[in-house]
Structures are given as structure tokens and as C-alpha cells.
């Protein structure tokens, strides 16, 4: 199964604030916030939702096609992704703009405040999926992640026009999109990804109920944080999957991307939705235990040992047949 992953490609500048944001906010002065947090740690990491997802899929051996835009400073990042099993030949390189950049501060309670510079990402709207499909011999699924909004709309419309199944995963872009745009992006999707908060925001902005949205997508996948994930299917049973035990909680950045990487890899393997969600939850657990979104190591034996403990021998036997 050939899966293209579209979305942002960025570098992450991750800082750690030893206190709590809530202790610094004055309730009746929120309309004039002016704060500076003295951080005690800075990590510069590779990131961007599409690159994070593609990296995870590459670690699982499913050879995803990364589709997005980056700057002339992408060479080192490209080499990293190539080494980790990602097809980067469909990444557009801007002649004038830098690769996008995410700057984020995490407090002691794992709350986050972040800013995102789009940079070369704005040129993702110039990418045609047909060119990508022709190069790789066809696409079986396109994951449309947070990206330049025009690019997201173009990719969605092209998937519909060319009858390519797609997954709607607009996450961070929900805040800037209106109801009409969100309706376009999710209507007809084979999979719709969101977390619980985004789920409510989607319903509020579109004016559609949970049932109405489910009628317009094949599967609605909602991540529930420490409670795992829920998969709703139009006309089918609801599947709920828990998360493996964490060895430690280091950094929540990129956990959702890792879940998607595992889930999409499960789809590429052809396993059940439940099994795909379990792979996603296991990969997400590895990421939350690591600072940075692509700094974890997927060691097959360690992965399968923890997967077996969390989900049992039968599930492990099925997944182990595909993991390489």
C-alpha cells in the first residue's frame, strides 16, 4: 500500500520552563498579556507534522512518500529522512524562503505555548498530487495534514477528483479555518483524525453533529490522551484502544504524529483497525518518553516486548509479522 503524507516540514525549537504558566497568568488581565519566561533548556529538533509522521512510518518499514515544501536549508534534514526510510523526492524546495519553524515552550505541567513561522510551507499549494502519483506508480491513500491552508484544500479536491482515498488531519490549522473550509476538508474522507478538543471544535465550526460528520467520513479517529483512542465507523462498531504503560513522561510534542504514523503503517500492512491503533499507541508512547519528535529509536525487540505486554500475544504475533 503506497501512502503519501502531506503537511508541514519544519524545525522545532523546544524550550522548557521550570514553573507553571498558570502561576504567571492574572485572570482579570488576560486582555493585556505581556510575559517573558526564563527557560532553562533549549533543544533544536527536526519536526513538522508530515515529516514526523513520515519518519515514524519509515521506522516501521512502510516507506512513505513525503509531500510538502521546504527551503534550501533542507539538505541535512532530507538526508536524515532518507536514512530512516522516507521517500523525499516529492518535497518541493523553495528558492527564496526558509524551511518552516516551530518555537514552543513547555511548562512543568506539560502545558505548551508555541508559535509557527510558515516560510517555505506556503509553496506547498503549488504541488500537484498527480505528479507524485505518476512518479511512484499510483497512490492508495493520501494523508492530508496541517499545512498551508490552500495546499490542504487543493490536495483534498484533487483526491476527490482523482478518486484517491484520503485522511483528513487538519489539527493545528482548525483554529484559523472557518466552517466552510473544514466541511470541504472532511467531506468524503476515508479517515478523520482529531483529538477530543479538536473534535468539539470541528462540530462547533461546521454546525454538524457527531452523527452528521460520521455520515460524511468512513472512520472518525479521536485520540484521548492517556485514555488511548476511539475509532467510530459509519454503520459499524466503535473500537477503543488503551495506551501502553509509560516508562517516563519527557515531552508530549509529536505524540499525535507518532500515533498517526503507527496507525497508517498498520493500514499499509493490511491489519485490522484495532491492531493499527495499537501500533499507533505504542509508537506514541515511545515519543512521549523522548524529548523531540524524531529522537526516539525503534528497536524491534524492545518494541515487541512492550507491545506484547500491553496488547497480548495474539496481537503481537500479527504485528511482528510485518515489523522490520
C-alpha positions, 0 to 999 in steps of 0.5 A: 500500500503506497501512502503519501503524507502531506503537511508541514516540514519544519524545525522545532525549537523546544524550550522548557520552563521550570514553573507553571504558566498558570502561576504567571497568568492574572485572570482579570488581565488576560486582555493585556498579556505581556510575559517573558519566561526564563527557560532553562533548556533549549533543544533544536529538533527536526519536526513538522507534522508530515515529516514526523509522521513520515519518519515514524512510518519509515521506522516501521518499514512502510516507506512513505512518500513525503509531500510538502515544501521546504527551503534550501536549508533542507539538505541535512534534514532530507538526508536524515529522512532518507536514512530512516526510510522516507521517500523525499523526492516529492518535497518541493524546495523553495528558492527564496524562503526558509524551511518552516519553524516551530518555537514552543515552550513547555511548562512543568505541567506539560502545558505548551505555548508555541508559535509557527513561522510558515516560510517555505510551507506556503509553496506547498499549494503549488504541488500537484498530487498527480505528479507524485502519483505518476512518479511512484506508480499510483497512490492508495491513500493520501494523508492530508495534514496541517499545512498551508491552508490552500495546499490542504484544500487543493490536495483534498479536491484533487483526491476527490477528483482523482478518486484517491482515498484520503485522511483528513488531519487538519489539527493545528490549522482548525483554529484559523479555518472557518466552517466552510473550509473544514466541511470541504476538508472532511467531506468524503474522507476515508479517515478523520483524525482529531483529538477530543478538543479538536473534535468539539471544535470541528462540530462547533465550526461546521454546525454538524453533529457527531452523527452528521460528520460520521455520515460524511467520513468512513472512520472518525479517529479521536485520540484521548490522551492517556485514555488511548483512542476511539475509532467510530465507523459509519454503520459499524462498531466503535473500537477503543484502544488503551495506551501502553504503560509509560516508562517516563513522561519527557515531552508530549510534542509529536505524540499525535504524529507518532500515533498517526504514523503507527496507525497508517503503517498498520493500514499499509500492512493490511491489519485490522483497525484495532491492531493499527491503533495499537501500533499507533499507541505504542509508537506514541508512547515511545515519543512521549518518553523522548524529548523531540519528535524524531529522537526516539529509536525503534528497536524491534525487540524492545518494541515487541516486548512492550507491545506484547505486554500491553496488547497480548500475544495474539496481537503481537504475533500479527504485528511482528509479522510485518515489523522490520 
